[in-house]
Amino acid sequence: MMENSADDGCNSSQSKKRKIDEKITIINDPIWGPIELHPLCIKIIDTPQFQRLRHIKQLGGCSFVYPGACHSRFEHSIGTSHLARMMGEELQKKHSDKIITNEEILCLEVAGLCHDLGHGPFSHVFDQQFQAKCNHSWTHEDLSIEMVDEIFKSIKLSKEEENDLGKDGEKYIKAFIKPPKDPKDRPIQKPFLYEIIANEENKIDVDKWDYFSRDCHMMGLHHNFQCKRSIKLARIVEDHISFPKSEYFNLFDMFYTRFTLHRRAYKHPVVKAVEMMIADAFFKADNNLTFPSGCQSLSKSTENMDAYQWVTDDVLQQIRRIELDLIEENYGNVKDSQHIIDRIYRRDLYKLIGEKRVKWVKESVKNIAEKLTTLVNSLARSKTETATLKNTIDKKGKIK
C-alpha cells in the first residue's frame, strides 16, 4: 500500500535531508512497517523494468510446499533499499568525521532497490538450473546492472535529484550491486560501503537480512534474529563494518536462520523436485518462446533488455498456451514441456531416489575457518575501540 502524507516531526532527521518535495511517499510493508523512500526511488519503482519484479516469485518453487511463499522480488527489493538506507544513516551518525556522505547513502538506497532487477522466472531456477542446461553464462547481478542502465535512460531526473545522487551516482550504484573483485577497480575507496548490500567478506548484509525476515514471515517459520539491533550496534573499524562482542549471539541466530531456511524450505526435496521440473520445461520449450524485439528464445532473452523485460514467471503459462497443431519444429520437446508442467499441477512430481552425504574437503574447511577468524578479530577490534572510548570518557569527562 502506498500513500502520500505531509511530513511531520516524528522523522525530523530525515526531513532535513529530504527537501525535494513537501509530500513524502510511504509504503506500508508487512515486515518493516511504514517505509519512506527518496523521490528518486519512487521514480524507479514506477518504471516497467521495476514493476516486472511483481511477477517473479522470491522463492521459486517454495509455494508448492509453503502456500504463503508467494511473495515477489518487488517487495523484497523495497525492503532491502530501506535497510540499506538505515545502515548508511546509522554509520554516518555514529562516525562524527562524516565518513559516509548523503550522496553515498542515496546510492546505497537505490542499489538496494535495484539489486535484483536481473532475476528471471522463478528467481534462481532461471539463473542457476536453467542456465546450466542451456550452456549460456550470465549472472542476475550483471543483468541487474543492464536494467539499471535502461531505467536511467527512461527516467528524467530533476536538478535536486541529480544533486542528491552526485555526478558519479550511477557508477556507485552499479558497484554496490556487484562490487568489482579487484579493490583498485572500485569507484569509491571505502571498503565498508561494499559490505552493506552484497558482502563477500562474511555474508552479513542487508539483502539477506530482508529475505531472512520476509521468507520466515511468509512461510510461517520462526526466527530470533533481530537485524535492527545489529544496525544500531554496527561500527566502522579499520574500514570494515564491525559489531561488538555482545552481538555475537544475535549474529549466530542469523546464520542459524539461514541454515534453517535452507534445510526446511530452499532445499526441501519437494521444492527441488518442482524446480527441476520447471527448469526441464523451460529447456524443452526454449526455442519456441517469443518475446519483443524479435527474440525467439528464452535463453537468449538475456541478451536484449527489451525482450528480458517480459521474461517473468508467466513464461510457465506461456508454454501451456502453445498450440501444438501450429508447431512446425520441436513438436516433441514442446509436448514434453507441457506434460511436465501438467505433472507439476497434478502433483505427479519427480521422486527422490537417494541422498549422498557430501564430505568437507580440507580446502573448504580452511576457507570457512579463515572467514570465522576474520569475524572474531573484527569483534575483538570493536571491543577494544569501545573500551578505549570508555576510558577517555572516564578520565576526561568528555570525548576529544
N, C-alpha and C positions, 0 to 999 in steps of 0.2 A: 504494500500500500504506500502511495506517495501523496504527500500533501504539502501545501505552501503555508507558511505562517510567519508572522513578524518575529524578528529576532528579539530576545529578551535577556534579562540579566543573568539567567542561570548558566549561560555559556559565554560569559564576558571575555574570557581569554581568547576564544575562537573568534568572537565578534570583532576584536581589534585587528585580527589577521585577515578577516574576510569582509572587505567593504565593497565588494564588487556590486552587490545587489542588496536592496533593503529586504527582499524576500529570500528566505532560505528554503531549500527543498529537504524534506525529512522522509526517510524511508523507514517504515516500521518492520524491523527484522525479528523473526521469532527467536533468534539466538542472542543478539546483542541489543535488542530494543531499538529505540529511535536512533537512526544513523543520519548525521548531517554530512553531505558531500559538497565538495567545491563545485561551483557552476561549470567548470570545465569537465568534471566527471559526469555531470548530468548531460552535457552535450554529447559526450562519448556514449553514454548509455542509450541515448536516443538515436543511435545510428543502426542501420541494418546489420552491420558486422557484429555489434554487441548484442542486439536483440536475438540474433541467431542462437545465442547460448541458452535461451529459454527452452530450446528444443533438443538439448543434449543432456542426457542424464548424467549426473555426477558419478554415480556408482555402477555404470554399465548394466550388468545383468543382475545386480543385487535385488532389484524389485521383484524378481521371480521367486525370491526366498523371503525377503522382508518387504511386504506390500507398501510400507511407508517410505521406502527408499526411492521415491520418485522425484526428489529434488534435483535441480539442474545446476549447471555451471554458472548460470546467471546469478543466482543469489549467493553462491559461494564466492564469486568474483567481487561482489559488492562487500561481503563480509571481510574478505582479505584486504581490500582497499581501506576499510575502516580501521582494521588492526594495524596496518602499515602506518597510517597517519598517527594513530595513538602512540605507537612505538617511537616514531620520529619526534613527536612533540614531547614525549616524556624524556627522551635522551637530551633533547635541546634544553629542556627545563632543568635537568639535573646538572648539566655542564655549563657553568656560567661563562665560559670562554666562547660561547656561541659556535660550538664545533659543528653544528648542523644548521644550515640556512633554511629560511622559509621556502625558497625555491626548491631545495632538495627534498623537503617534506612533501611538497606538491607532486614532485616527480615520483616519489615513493608511492603516494596515494594513487596516481594514475597507473603506475606499473602494477600495483596490486590489483587494480581494476581490470587490466588488460592481459595479465599473465597467462590466462587460459583461453584466449581467443582462438588459438590454433588447434584446440581439441576437435576431433571428428566424431562420427556417430558412436554412441555408447562409450565415449571417452577413451580409455586405454585399450579397449577392444580394437579400436581402429588403428591407433598409433603403435601398438605393440603386436598383437596377434595377427591382425590382417596384414600389417606391413611385412611381417616375417614371411608370409605366404606369397607375396607378390614381388619379392626381390627389389623393392624400392627402399629408399633411405630418406627419412625425414624425422624431425622431432617436433612435438607440438610447440616447443619454445620458438623454434625457427619460424613456424607458421604464424605464431602469435606476433612476432616482430613484423612479418609481412602485413598482417592485418592492421597493426598499428600504423604502418605507412599508409594504408588505404584510408584509414579513419582520418588521419591528419590532412590528407588530400581533400577529403569531403567536407570537413567542418571549417567554419570561419571563426577564428579567434578574435576576440575584442582586444583592444590595446592593453586593457587591465589584465586580461588573461595571459597575453604574451609577456607582460612584465612579471606576472606571478610565476610563470613557467621558466623564464630565463631564455637566453639565446641558444643554449645547448640542451634545452629541456628534453627534446625528442631523443637525443643521443643518450642522455642519462636514463630515460625510461627504458630504452631497449637494453641497456647494460644491466639494469636492475632485474629485468625479466630473465635474461640469460647472461650472467656475468662471464666475461672473457676469462679463459683459463689462465692466460699469462697476465699477471697483475700490471705489467707495463702497457697492456692494450686497453686498460680500463680508463674511461674518460675522467673519473674522479679518483684521486689517490687517497681515498678514505675507506679502508677495508671493511669497517663495520657496516657501511651502507649496503654492501652486497650480502650481508648476513641477515637482513631483515625479511626479505621475501623468498629468496632461494639460497639457503645457507648450505654450502657444500663443505663447510668446516665440521659441523657436528649435527646437521639436520634439524636444528632448533630454529624454526622460522614461523612467521605469521600465517603463511599458506597452510601449513599443517595444523596450526592452532585452530584455524577456522574449520577445516574439514573434519578434524577430530571431533570438535564440539557439535558441528552440524550433522555429521553422519550418525553419531551416537543418539542425538535427539530424534532424528527422523526414523531410526531403526528401533528405538525403544531400549537402547543399551545404556547402562550407567557408566559414568566415569567420574574420577575425583580430581582430575587436573583442572587448575584454575589459571588460565593464561593471563587474565587481567592482573593477578598478583605478580606474575613474572614480569609483565611490562612495567609495573610500578617499581620493581626492585632492580631492573636492568641498569647497568652502568657501562661506560666505555673504559676499558683498561687495556693499555698498550695497543690501541687501535682496533680492538675486538670487543664485541658485546659480551659482557660477563655478568654472572649472577652471584649473589652472596651464598655462603655455605648453608644458610638457613633455607635456601630454595632447593636444596638437594632432593628432598622427598617429593616436592611438587613436580620437579623435572623427571624424577623417577616415575611418577604417576603418568606423565606424558608419554614416556616410552612404553610403559605397560599398556596404556590405552592403545597405542599404535599396534602393539603385539596382539592385543585382544581383538581389535578390528580386523586384522589380517586373519587371525585364527577363526573367528566366528562369522566373518562376513566376506571380506575381499577374496579369501582363498577357500571359501566354503565349497565343498565338492559339487553341489548343485549349481552354484553360481558359476563355477569354472566350466561345467558342462554346457550351460546356456551360452556362455561367452564363446566357447569353442564352436558351438553350432552357429552362432551369429557370424563369427569370422569365416566359417566354411561357406555360409550362404552368401556373404559378401564376395568371397573369392570366386565362387562359381558363376555369379551373375555380373562380375566385374565389367566385362566388355559389352554388356547390354544395358547399361545405365547411362542416361544422357543428362547433361547439365548445360546451363547457359554458356555462351561464348564458344559453342561447338565442341565442348568436351564430351568425349564418347567413352569415358572410362572412369570408374570410381577411384582407382589408384592414381590416375593422372590428374585428378581434380586438384591435387595439392600443388600443381604447377601453375595454377591460374586462380587468383583470389576471387575473380568474378564468378567462377564456377564453384569454388570451395565455399563461398558464402551460402550456397544452397545444400551443402552436404551436412545433414543433421540425422537424428535418429529416424526421421521419416523415410530414409533410404530403405529401411526394412519393409515398410508398407509399399514403397515404390516397386520393390521386387515382387511383392504379392500381386500387384496390379498388372504386371506384364501379361499381355495376351499371347499365349503360346502359339496360337494359329498365325500370328503375324511375324513370327521369328524365322529368319532365314538361316542364321548362323547360331551356333552354340545352343541349339534347342535342348539337347540333353542336359547340359550344365544348368540352364535356367530352370528346367523342370526339376532337377535335383535340388536346386536352391529353394524353390518354392516348397518342395516336400520337406526339407529341413526346417523351414520356418513353420510349416504346418505342424510338424512334430513338436516344436517348442510350445506352441499354444495348446496342443493336446497333452502336454506333459510327458511325451514319449522322448525322454532325454537320453543323451549318451550316458553309458553306465561306467562307474568306476570299477575297474577290474583288478586294481592293485596299487600299492603305495611302496615307495622306496625311501628309506631314510638317507638323507644326504649327509655325508661326513664333512666336518670342518677341515679345510686344508690349513696347513701351518701359516701360509701367507695371509689368508683371510683373518685368522685369529690375531696375527701380528698387527694387521691394519686396524682392527677393532680396538686392540689394546692401546695402540698409539693415539686413537681418537679419544678414548676414555682418559688417557693420561693428560692429553691436551685440555680436556674439560675440567679435570681435577685441578690442574695447575691454574686454570683460569679462575676457578672458585677460590683457590688459595690466594691469588693476587688480589682479588676483590676483597677478601677478608683482611689482608694486610693494609690495603688502602683505607678501609673503614676504621681500622684500629689507629692508624696514623692520624686520620681526621679527628677521631675522638680525643686523642692525646693533645692535639693542637687546641681543641676547644677547651679542654680541662685546664691547660696551662695558661692560655692567653685570654680565655673568656670570650673569644670571637675567632672567626675563621679569617685568616690572612690570605 
